[in-house]
Amino acid sequence: MPSILIVDDEANIRELVTVYFTAAGFDVRHAADGPSGLRSALEDPPDLVLLDIMLPGIDGQAVCRRLRETTKVPVIMLTARGGELDKVALLESGADDYVTKPFSPPELVARARAVLRRTQQVPQAPPTLVTVGGLSVDEAERRVTVDGVDVVLTAKEFDLLAAMASEPGVVFSRERLLERAWGFADFVDARGVDVHIRHLREKLGDEAASPRFVETVRGVGYRVRRDAG
């Protein structure tokens, strides 16, 4: 039986969602604010977290970022906002999907099942160690080094880099990177990938104008240079 943690400060939302997820065969538990939701998710990780953005104590995006530091538990965000900038912000915080309020409970259950199918898939190949010039990407340890120095990346930044590093010289479109890092390409405008690439470059010590590792192929996407120095 899959477990879900519902973090929402509105009792009527928690009750409504509980009815539908219980009927769908989920083991449901709740939290009414950010701190208690974060504590519950870390102490006893569920299979899925349903997380409202507007929460007392710690907002949902901050909770999601904290979860991403130590766990891969999938997160669906509940938001009353629908703007493109807000969607990019959700990507930034590490959400796997989002649902805009007011929502259809059956659709929410269907999205939850879809997220679980994506995130619980068995890897097709064992983790690999890729070294390109001074860049090393270790999928098994989820470790990146540049010239022997560790580089700390977020989970999504690592996934994007690992995808490109797995095929040096091959250009990855934004849509393909979304599919590799998030499991689907219709979550947000594909330009959201640009935000993560920018942050990734900063951490690698790269410059967009003369990149050492991650190169932009104008009008197409990004690639890890085959001749990365």
Secondary structure, DSSP 8 states (H G I E B T S, - for coil): --EEEEE-S-HHHHHHHHHHHHHTT-EEEEESSHHHHHHHHHHS--SEEEEESS-SSS-HHHHHHHHHHH----EEEEES---HHHHHHHHHHT-SEEEESS--HHHHHHHHHHHHHHHT---SS---EEEETTEEEETTTTEEEETTEEE---HHHHHHHHHHHTSTT--EEHHHHHHHHHS-S-SS-TTHHHHHHHHHHHHHT--SSS-SSEEEETTTEEEE-TT--
